[in-house]
Amino acid sequence: MAKNLWEKDRKSIYRGLVREYQQEGYDVKEARRLASQETEEIMADKKFFVDSLIEVEEEEAGEDRTY
């Protein structure tokens, strides 16, 4: 299910960017290409952020454990 959330977010971002580029005067092909590139960058940033949060939480959870 998590992949579906990521994919829905990706599609939403992509569609919004395509519309934005078309409004700026780009043709459909160029708008799609630019939107695709920018979507990949945005999703990579989001994944990095989530991975960083998970890493921090795991580190904090490891520090809290006393045996």
C-alpha positions in Angstrom: 0.0 0.0 0.0 2.8 2.4 0.7 4.0 2.3 -2.9 0.5 3.4 -4.0 0.7 6.5 -1.8 4.1 7.3 -3.4 2.8 6.7 -6.9 -0.3 8.8 -6.3 1.9 11.6 -5.0 4.2 11.3 -8.0 1.3 11.4 -10.5 -0.2 14.4 -8.8 3.1 16.3 -8.8 3.7 15.3 -12.4 0.3 16.4 -13.7 0.6 19.7 -11.8 4.0 20.4 -13.3 2.9 19.6 -16.8 0.0 22.1 -16.5 2.4 24.7 -15.1 4.9 24.2 -17.9 2.2 24.4 -20.5 0.9 27.6 -19.0 4.4 29.0 -19.3 4.3 28.3 -23.1 6.1 25.0 -23.5 4.6 22.5 -26.0 3.2 19.2 -24.6 6.3 17.1 -25.3 8.7 19.6 -23.7 6.3 20.2 -20.7 6.2 16.4 -20.1 9.9 16.0 -20.3 10.6 18.9 -17.9 7.9 17.8 -15.5 9.2 14.2 -15.5 12.7 15.5 -14.6 11.5 17.8 -11.9 9.1 15.1 -10.5 12.1 12.7 -10.2 14.0 15.3 -8.3 11.1 16.1 -5.9 10.5 12.4 -5.2 14.2 11.8 -4.6 14.2 14.7 -2.1 11.1 13.3 -0.4 12.6 9.8 -0.2 15.8 11.2 1.3 13.9 13.1 3.9 11.8 10.0 4.9 14.9 7.8 5.0 16.7 10.4 7.2 13.8 10.5 9.6 13.7 6.7 9.8 17.4 6.6 10.4 17.2 9.2 13.2 14.3 7.3 14.8 16.2 4.0 14.7 19.3 5.6 16.2 17.2 7.2 19.0 15.4 4.0 19.7 18.8 2.2 19.9 20.1 4.8 22.4 17.0 4.5 24.6 17.4 0.7 25.1 19.0 -0.3 28.3 19.8 -3.9 29.0 
